[in-house]
Amino acid sequence: MSIQQMFLGTPLASAAGGDGGSVQFAGGNGNILSISNSNVPTGTASRTIEFWAYIDSNYSSWSNIFSYGGASSGQCFGLNIGNNGNTTRFGFTGYSAGDWLTDTEVMPYTDAWHHFAVTYDGSKVELFINGHSKGTSSESLNTTGSNFVVGGSEHSGNNENFKGWISNLRVSDNVRYTSYTYSNMLTGNLKTQTAGFDGNLWGRSEGTGGLTFTPTTPISYSTSVEVYDNNNVTKSKVNSGSFTTHTTSGWATIESGSGTINSMYFERTDNAGWDAGFYAIRVDGVMLQDGYGFEPSETALTADGNTTLICCHDSTGADKVLGASGSMTVGGGCTARTATPFWFPDPHRYWRFSEGSANGYDSHFPRVARIGLTKYRDPEAAMTWIKEYTADNCSDSGTYQVGVFTYDHGSPISFKYCVLSSVFNSSIRSCAYQIDYSDDNSNWTTAWIGVAHNQNDWPSNGQDKNSNSRSICGYHIMEGSRLGTTNPNNGTTWSNSWTAQGSSFDMAISNVHDGRLRMTDRARTSGNSVYCYLTCNITVENSVTVYGENNYPSTSEIVVDGVTYTTSGKHVHRFEGISGNLTKVSVDNDGQNGRTYIEAVVVDGYLLMDGVGHEGWMGTGN
């Protein structure tokens, strides 16, 4: 077993794998791509089907992201958005007794790019999202059918259709990914078992008198094996090597060079009968985590000896495929796009969090148990918690006085989003925050600026897709994006370029560009369902986010390089993986009896602000 390394840096697409484009699916009947299933594994054969998907939050359930096979139990193979009462969860489409509804809700994985992989080894199906296992199900499959369908299902006549984008879908005739529960491989007089494999440095796996870690499959390493623990408390070793005593609190290198871990031992340095353990184990710079399977590729996929099909990778045509015979049949509502998921930040060792304008405390900062950073817009992904004040709770036990603090990861790591664990369950709070990075703990660069809040889906008022109340206590992905290299704020007064078609604004349009993201002081039209649009000329590198009225559906359009992109049925409109010249942004209330509200427009992480040349985020309470 080897620990797969991430590709570091901002990669370019491989020529052999296409240009990193995608296909947009409108979600209507027959809006699918299909190709003969002679290009994909069938019957009882092992397989892996993986892809990047941008699921529109205005999705329909029941819908299939892909599915092929016949309408008999165990004869299908696909991934669906399944209905489970008031929530929707990801499900495996095996048909009838072969179906499996996972415990993973869909809504947290909408309106952003995520990597999905479904594997089958002849007896077990496993779902991975962003490289982390979401569970397994024992299945006896015998996949039949005639066509491999993307964006719908073969057994429903190409219906049950998916709404969103898919990029770099690859089908393989082997199981590419396997997850491990490392904590089950610990033996000894265990006191705490799982904490050392949770991907963080807060909890400790411990055993009275010592611990032994014996991986079920030996782990190979090429550069180093490290252990994180306390000063002069634990000594560690790999296999039958010599013990290394931890002389400082933090990471200690136990082995250098290359080799194989068959076992690891942890003992006390001061008293053999006391508790010994570790906070984390790192192999070749990657922490061992329960459920961790792999780091998704950050380049356009290529065909290898196990690849049978690659599609949805080329912006010049939805029918472009690799590693297959023939081309895709393209149904209506499928459009090749330049949008791509391959936009990742460079890794850095030191990360700094600053509350407000980087000075003092703000009473509007949410009361939190801890603050974390993560690579994906994924509240279930393994967080790197960079500050912890108390255990997660909903009893207001935490702090809002976070101020400024620095996190040292010990080696470079890539982050893209900020997460907080809110403990304040009585009202909504929000405040500006800033994330900086450094390689030497001295020279700092701003990574992004945003709003720390305790709302389930900013700026909603704490309700889910079906208008069910959601707690404002728990994990929340903070608003804010990595800054692009081109700041659109160049002194322009953006509010002068808005038009309320056939109407006017009775709450000033300048509120959209006041430099704050919040639910008050928005723009509002005097008439109902008014089409409002901004005319502009802005270079976009990756993303545009448009904020309408909180918890009320609206439609938004952006025009980039003459191409119109549209989302509807939501209050926050995210367009990611899109680059070019932005010339228009629009918002229109979806209801006939509701006025159109506009809160803000964010381009590549810059909040558009009237008359300034900086990032446009205010450093005061919102």
C-alpha positions in Angstrom: 0.0 0.0 0.0 1.4 3.4 -1.0 0.3 6.8 0.1 -0.7 8.7 -3.1 0.9 12.2 -3.3 -1.0 15.3 -4.4 0.2 17.3 -7.4 1.5 20.5 -6.0 1.0 23.8 -7.7 -1.4 25.1 -10.3 -1.3 22.5 -13.0 -1.9 22.6 -16.7 -4.2 20.2 -18.5 -2.4 17.3 -20.2 -2.6 17.3 -24.0 -3.4 13.6 -24.0 -6.2 14.1 -21.5 -8.0 17.0 -23.3 -8.1 20.7 -22.3 -9.8 20.3 -19.0 -13.2 21.4 -20.3 -16.6 20.1 -19.2 -20.2 19.4 -20.3 -23.2 21.2 -18.9 -26.4 19.2 -18.5 -29.6 21.2 -18.5 -31.5 18.5 -16.5 -34.4 18.0 -18.9 -35.7 14.7 -20.3 -33.2 13.1 -22.7 -30.4 15.6 -21.8 -27.8 12.9 -21.8 -24.6 11.7 -23.4 -24.4 8.0 -24.4 -22.1 5.5 -25.9 -22.1 1.8 -26.4 -21.5 -0.1 -23.2 -18.9 -2.2 -25.0 -16.6 0.6 -23.9 -17.2 0.0 -20.2 -17.1 -3.0 -17.8 -20.3 -5.0 -17.5 -21.4 -8.2 -15.8 -19.5 -8.9 -12.6 -16.3 -7.2 -13.6 -14.4 -4.9 -11.3 -14.4 -1.2 -12.2 -13.9 2.4 -11.2 -16.0 5.3 -12.5 -14.7 8.7 -11.5 -15.4 12.2 -12.5 -15.6 15.8 -11.4 -19.1 17.2 -11.0 -20.6 20.6 -10.3 -24.1 19.8 -9.0 -26.6 22.6 -9.4 -28.2 23.2 -6.0 -31.6 23.6 -7.9 -31.4 19.8 -8.6 -34.2 17.4 -8.9 -34.5 14.1 -7.1 -34.7 11.4 -8.2 -31.9 11.9 -10.8 -28.9 10.0 -12.0 -25.5 11.5 -12.6 -24.7 8.4 -14.6 -26.3 5.0 -14.9 -26.1 2.1 -17.3 -27.7 -1.4 -17.3 -31.1 -3.0 -17.3 -34.3 -2.6 -15.2 -33.7 -5.7 -13.0 -32.3 -6.1 -9.6 -28.5 -5.8 -9.6 -28.3 -5.2 -13.3 -27.6 -1.4 -13.2 -24.5 0.6 -12.2 -24.7 4.3 -11.5 -24.7 7.2 -9.0 -27.9 9.0 -8.2 -29.4 11.8 -6.1 -31.9 9.9 -4.1 -34.9 11.2 -2.1 -35.1 10.4 1.6 -38.0 12.3 3.0 -36.9 15.9 3.8 -33.4 15.3 2.6 -31.7 14.1 -0.5 -28.7 11.7 -0.3 -26.3 10.2 -2.8 -27.3 6.7 -3.8 -25.9 3.8 -5.8 -28.1 2.7 -8.7 -28.0 -1.1 -8.8 -31.8 -1.3 -9.4 -34.3 -2.6 -6.8 -32.5 -4.8 -4.3 -29.2 -3.6 -5.8 -29.8 0.0 -4.8 -27.9 1.5 -1.9 -28.8 4.9 -0.3 -25.7 6.4 1.5 -25.8 8.6 4.6 -24.2 11.5 2.7 -26.5 14.4 2.0 -26.3 16.0 -1.5 -26.8 19.7 -0.6 -23.3 20.3 0.9 -21.8 19.2 -2.4 -23.7 21.6 -4.6 -22.5 24.7 -6.5 -18.8 23.8 -6.4 -16.6 21.3 -8.1 -16.1 17.9 -6.3 -14.5 14.7 -7.3 -16.6 11.5 -7.2 -15.5 7.9 -7.6 -17.5 4.7 -7.5 -15.7 1.4 -7.3 -16.8 -2.3 -7.5 -14.5 -5.2 -6.7 -16.9 -8.0 -7.5 -18.6 -8.0 -4.1 -18.5 -4.5 -2.7 -19.4 -1.0 -3.9 -17.6 2.0 -2.4 -18.3 5.7 -2.9 -15.5 8.3 -2.6 -16.0 12.1 -2.6 -12.9 14.2 -2.8 -10.8 11.1 -2.1 -12.6 10.2 1.2 -14.8 7.1 1.5 -18.5 7.7 2.2 -19.1 4.0 2.9 -19.4 0.6 1.3 -22.2 -1.8 0.4 -22.1 -5.5 -0.3 -23.6 -6.0 -3.7 -23.9 -8.9 -6.1 -24.1 -7.2 -9.5 -24.4 -8.4 -13.1 -24.5 -5.2 -15.1 -26.4 -5.5 -18.5 -27.8 -3.1 -20.9 -26.6 -1.6 -24.2 -25.5 2.0 -23.5 -23.4 3.8 -21.0 -25.4 7.0 -20.1 -24.1 10.2 -18.5 -26.6 12.7 -17.2 -29.5 10.2 -16.8 -30.2 6.5 -16.7 -30.4 3.8 -19.4 -33.1 1.8 -17.5 -35.5 4.9 -17.4 -35.2 5.6 -21.1 -32.5 8.2 -20.7 -34.6 10.2 -18.1 -34.1 10.9 -14.4 -31.8 13.6 -15.6 -28.9 15.4 -13.9 -28.5 19.1 -13.7 -25.0 20.6 -13.5 -21.6 20.1 -15.0 -19.4 17.0 -15.4 -15.7 17.0 -16.3 -13.1 14.3 -16.9 -15.3 11.2 -16.4 -13.0 8.2 -16.6 -14.1 4.5 -16.6 -11.5 1.9 -15.7 -11.6 -1.9 -15.6 -9.9 -2.1 -12.2 -10.4 -0.8 -8.6 -8.2 2.2 -8.6 -8.9 3.4 -5.0 -9.2 1.7 -1.6 -9.8 3.3 1.8 -8.4 2.1 5.1 -9.6 2.4 8.7 -6.2 2.7 10.2 -7.5 3.0 13.8 -8.7 -0.6 13.6 -5.1 -1.6 13.0 -4.0 -0.5 16.5 -3.5 -3.0 19.3 -2.7 -2.7 23.0 -4.5 -1.7 26.1 -6.4 1.0 24.2 -7.8 4.1 26.0 -8.5 6.2 22.9 -8.4 4.7 19.5 -9.4 6.9 16.6 -8.1 10.4 17.4 -4.6 9.7 16.0 -6.1 9.1 12.6 -8.7 11.9 12.3 -6.5 14.1 10.1 -5.9 16.7 12.9 -3.4 17.3 15.7 -5.8 17.8 18.6 -6.7 14.3 19.8 -4.3 11.4 20.7 -4.6 7.7 20.2 -3.4 6.2 23.5 -2.8 2.8 25.2 -1.7 2.0 28.7 1.8 0.7 28.5 2.1 1.3 24.8 0.6 0.8 21.3 1.3 -1.3 18.2 0.2 -0.2 14.8 0.1 -3.1 12.3 -1.3 -2.1 8.8 -3.2 -4.9 7.1 -1.3 -4.1 4.0 2.3 -2.9 4.4 2.7 0.8 3.7 5.6 1.8 1.5 7.4 5.1 1.9 10.0 6.9 -0.3 11.1 9.9 1.8 10.1 9.7 5.5 7.9 8.4 8.3 7.0 11.0 11.0 5.1 11.0 14.3 3.5 13.9 16.0 3.6 13.8 19.8 4.6 15.5 23.0 8.1 16.5 24.2 9.9 13.6 26.0 6.7 11.5 26.5 6.8 8.9 23.7 9.4 7.0 21.8 8.5 5.5 18.4 10.0 3.0 15.9 9.2 1.4 12.6 9.5 -2.4 12.4 12.6 -3.6 14.3 14.5 -0.4 14.0 15.7 1.8 16.9 13.4 3.8 19.0 13.4 7.6 18.4 12.6 9.7 21.4 10.5 12.9 20.9 12.7 15.7 22.1 10.3 18.4 21.1 6.5 18.7 20.9 5.6 18.3 17.3 6.7 16.2 14.3 9.6 13.8 14.8 11.2 11.9 11.9 11.3 8.2 12.8 12.6 6.9 9.4 14.2 8.7 6.5 14.7 7.3 2.9 12.6 4.5 1.5 11.2 1.4 3.0 8.0 -0.4 4.1 6.0 -0.1 7.3 5.0 -3.6 8.6 4.5 -2.4 12.1 5.1 0.6 14.4 5.6 0.7 18.2 4.9 3.5 20.7 6.2 3.4 24.3 6.7 5.7 27.2 10.1 7.2 27.8 9.6 7.8 31.6 7.4 5.0 32.8 6.6 1.8 30.9 3.2 1.4 32.6 1.9 4.9 31.7 -0.1 5.9 28.6 1.8 6.0 25.3 0.5 7.1 21.9 0.6 9.7 19.2 -1.4 12.6 17.7 -0.7 11.7 14.1 1.4 9.6 11.7 2.7 11.1 8.5 4.1 9.1 5.6 5.9 11.0 2.8 4.3 14.2 4.0 0.7 12.8 4.0 -1.2 12.1 7.2 -2.7 8.7 7.7 -6.5 9.3 8.0 -9.4 6.9 8.6 -11.4 6.7 5.4 -8.7 8.4 3.3 -8.4 6.8 -0.1 -6.5 9.1 -2.4 -5.9 12.7 -3.5 -7.9 13.5 -6.7 -5.8 14.3 -9.8 -5.5 18.0 -10.4 -4.9 17.6 -14.1 -7.0 16.5 -17.0 -7.1 12.7 -16.9 -5.2 10.5 -19.4 -5.9 7.0 -20.7 -3.7 4.2 -19.3 -3.8 0.4 -19.6 -6.9 0.1 -17.4 -8.9 3.0 -19.0 -11.8 2.1 -21.2 -13.4 5.5 -21.6 -12.8 9.2 -20.9 -15.4 11.8 -21.7 -16.6 15.3 -20.8 -13.1 16.6 -20.9 -13.0 18.9 -24.0 -14.6 22.3 -24.4 -14.7 21.9 -28.2 -17.4 19.2 -28.3 -19.6 17.2 -25.9 -19.0 14.1 -28.1 -15.2 14.0 -27.6 -14.0 10.8 -26.0 -10.7 9.1 -25.3 -9.9 5.4 -24.8 -13.0 4.3 -26.5 -14.3 3.2 -29.9 -16.7 5.7 -31.5 -18.0 9.0 -30.1 -20.7 10.1 -27.7 -24.3 10.5 -28.9 -25.3 14.0 -27.6 -28.9 14.6 -26.5 -30.4 18.1 -26.3 -29.5 20.3 -23.4 -25.8 19.1 -23.3 -23.3 21.8 -24.0 -19.5 21.7 -24.1 -18.0 24.4 -21.8 -14.6 25.8 -20.9 -15.5 25.5 -17.2 -13.0 23.3 -15.4 -12.4 22.0 -11.9 -8.6 22.2 -12.2 -8.0 25.4 -10.2 -6.0 24.8 -7.0 -3.8 26.9 -4.9 -0.1 26.3 -4.3 0.9 24.8 -0.9 2.5 26.7 1.9 3.7 25.8 5.4 2.4 28.7 7.5 -1.2 30.0 7.5 -2.5 33.0 9.5 -6.1 33.8 10.4 -7.1 37.3 11.2 -10.5 38.5 12.6 -12.0 41.6 11.2 -9.3 44.0 10.0 -6.6 42.0 11.6 -6.8 43.9 14.9 -8.7 43.4 18.1 -12.0 41.6 18.6 -15.4 42.1 17.1 -18.6 41.3 19.0 -20.3 40.1 15.8 -17.8 37.3 15.2 -19.6 34.0 15.7 -18.9 32.1 18.9 -16.9 29.1 17.9 -15.4 25.9 19.2 -12.7 25.7 16.5 -11.6 27.1 13.2 -10.3 25.0 10.3 -9.0 25.2 6.7 -9.8 22.7 3.9 -9.0 22.2 0.2 -12.6 21.4 -0.8 -16.0 23.1 -0.3 -16.9 20.0 1.7 -18.0 20.1 5.3 -17.4 16.4 5.6 -13.9 16.4 4.2 -11.0 16.0 6.6 -10.5 19.5 8.1 -7.2 20.8 9.3 -8.3 22.5 12.5 -5.9 25.3 12.9 -7.3 26.5 16.3 -9.3 24.8 18.9 -10.9 26.4 21.9 -13.3 23.7 23.2 -15.1 20.6 22.0 -18.0 21.0 19.4 -21.2 21.9 21.2 -24.4 23.8 20.8 -24.5 25.4 24.3 -22.6 28.6 23.6 -19.4 27.3 25.0 -16.6 28.8 22.9 -15.2 32.2 22.0 -15.7 35.1 19.6 -12.4 36.7 20.6 -10.3 34.9 18.0 -8.0 37.8 17.1 -5.0 36.8 15.0 -3.1 33.5 15.2 -0.7 31.5 13.1 -0.8 27.8 12.2 2.4 25.9 11.3 1.6 22.7 9.4 5.3 21.6 9.4 5.3 21.1 5.7 3.6 22.8 2.7 -0.2 22.2 2.4 -2.8 23.5 0.1 -6.0 25.2 1.3 -8.9 26.9 -0.4 -11.7 27.3 2.1 -12.2 28.3 5.8 -14.5 26.4 8.1 -15.7 27.1 11.6 -17.6 25.1 14.2 -20.3 27.4 15.5 -21.6 26.9 19.1 -23.9 29.9 19.0 -27.4 28.5 18.5 -29.5 31.6 19.3 -28.9 34.1 16.5 -26.9 34.8 13.4 -23.5 36.5 13.6 -21.0 37.5 10.9 -17.7 39.4 10.6 -15.0 39.8 8.0 -11.9 37.6 8.2 -8.6 37.2 6.3 -6.3 34.3 5.5 -2.6 34.8 4.8 0.1 32.3 3.9 3.9 32.3 4.3 6.8 29.9 3.6 9.1 31.4 6.3 6.7 32.7 9.0 7.9 36.2 8.2 6.8 37.3 4.7 3.1 37.1 4.4 0.7 37.1 1.3 -3.1 37.4 1.5 -4.7 34.2 0.3 -8.3 35.4 0.6 -10.7 37.6 2.5 -14.3 36.7 3.4 -17.1 36.7 5.9 -17.1 34.4 8.9 -20.7 33.5 9.7 -22.8 30.9 11.4 -25.5 30.4 8.7 -26.0 27.2 7.0 -25.9 28.6 3.5 -25.0 32.3 3.4 -26.9 34.5 3.2 -29.9 32.2 3.8 -31.7 32.4 7.2 -30.8 28.8 8.2 -33.2 26.7 6.0 -32.4 23.8 3.7 -33.5 23.2 0.1 -36.9 22.0 1.3 -37.4 25.0 3.7 -36.7 22.9 6.8 -35.0 24.7 9.6 -31.3 24.0 9.9 -29.3 24.7 13.0 -27.0 27.7 13.0 -24.8 25.6 15.3 -22.3 23.2 13.6 -19.8 23.3 10.8 -20.0 26.2 8.3 -18.0 26.9 5.2 -17.1 30.5 5.3 -17.7 32.8 2.3 -14.6 34.0 0.6 -12.5 32.8 -2.3 -8.9 32.7 -3.2 -7.9 36.0 -4.8 -7.1 36.0 -8.5 -4.1 37.8 -9.9 -6.2 40.6 -11.5 -8.1 42.8 -9.1 -11.2 44.1 -10.9 -11.5 47.0 -8.4 -9.8 49.8 -10.2 -11.7 52.8 -9.0 -14.8 52.1 -11.0 -18.2 53.1 -9.5 -19.9 49.8 -10.3 -23.3 51.0 -9.1 -23.4 53.5 -12.0 -23.6 50.6 -14.5 -26.7 48.8 -13.2 -30.1 48.9 -14.9 -33.4 47.9 -13.4 -35.4 47.1 -16.5 -38.7 48.9 -16.6 -38.4 49.9 -12.9 -36.1 51.6 -10.4 -34.4 50.9 -7.1 -36.1 52.0 -3.9 -33.2 50.7 -1.8 -30.0 52.0 -3.4 -28.0 50.0 -5.8 -24.9 51.4 -4.2 -25.6 49.0 -1.3 -24.4 46.2 -3.5 -21.0 47.7 -3.8 -20.5 49.1 -0.2 -17.8 46.5 0.5 -19.8 44.4 2.9 -21.6 41.1 2.6 -24.6 40.9 4.9 -28.4 40.6 4.8 -29.2 44.3 5.4 -28.6 47.4 3.3 -29.2 45.5 0.1 -30.4 46.9 -3.2 -34.1 46.4 -3.9 -36.4 47.2 -6.9 -39.6 49.2 -6.5 -41.4 46.7 -8.7 -41.9 42.9 -8.6 -39.7 40.4 -10.4 -37.6 43.0 -12.1 -34.7 42.0 -14.3 -31.6 43.9 -13.1 -28.2 43.8 -14.8 -24.7 45.1 -14.5 -22.8 46.0 -17.6 -19.0 45.6 -17.1 -15.7 44.6 -18.7 -13.8 42.4 -16.2 -11.2 39.7 -16.6 -12.4 36.6 -14.8 -9.8 33.9 -13.9 -12.0 31.3 -12.2 -15.2 32.4 -10.4 -18.1 34.7 -10.1 -20.6 34.7 -7.2 -23.8 36.7 -7.2 -25.9 37.1 -4.1 -29.6 37.6 -4.3 -32.3 37.8 -1.6 -31.6 35.5 1.3 -33.8 32.3 1.3 -35.8 33.4 -1.8 -35.2 31.9 -5.2 -33.8 34.1 -8.0 -32.2 33.6 -11.4 -28.8 34.9 -12.3 -26.9 35.1 -15.6 -23.4 36.0 -16.4 -21.9 36.5 -19.9 -18.3 35.5 -20.3 -16.6 35.7 -23.8 -20.1 36.0 -25.3 -21.3 32.8 -23.6 -24.3 33.1 -21.2 -24.3 31.0 -18.1 -27.5 30.7 -16.1 -28.5 29.4 -12.6 -32.0 29.6 -11.1 -34.0 28.6 -8.1 -31.4 29.7 -5.5 -30.3 32.8 -3.6 -26.5 32.4 -4.0 -25.4 31.9 -7.6 -21.9 30.4 -7.9 -20.1 30.1 -11.3 -16.8 28.3 -10.9 -14.1 27.2 -13.3 -15.0 29.9 -15.8 -12.5 32.3 -17.3 -12.6 35.1 -19.9 -14.1 38.5 -20.3 -17.1 39.2 -18.0 -19.4 41.7 -19.7 -22.8 41.2 -17.9 -24.2 40.1 -14.5 -28.0 39.8 -14.0 -30.4 39.0 -11.1 -34.2 38.5 -11.4 -36.5 37.4 -8.6 -38.2 34.1 -9.6 -41.5 35.0 -8.1 -44.1 37.2 -9.7 -45.0 38.9 -6.4 -41.5 39.5 -5.0 -39.2 42.3 -5.6 -35.6 41.7 -6.8 -33.0 42.1 -4.1 -29.2 42.1 -4.8 -26.7 41.8 -2.0 -23.2 41.6 -3.7 -21.1 40.4 -6.6 -17.7 38.7 -6.0 -15.2 38.1 -8.8 -12.3 35.7 -8.2 -12.6 36.4 -4.5 -12.8 40.2 -4.9 -16.0 41.8 -3.6 -16.8 44.5 -6.2 -16.7 47.8 -4.3 -17.4 51.3 -5.6 -14.5 53.7 -6.1 -11.6 51.6 -4.6 -8.6 49.8 -5.9 -8.3 47.2 -3.1 -10.0 43.9 -2.4 -13.3 45.4 -1.4 -14.0 43.6 1.9 -14.6 45.8 4.9 -12.9 44.7 8.2 -15.8 45.5 10.5 -18.9 43.6 11.8 -21.5 42.8 9.2 
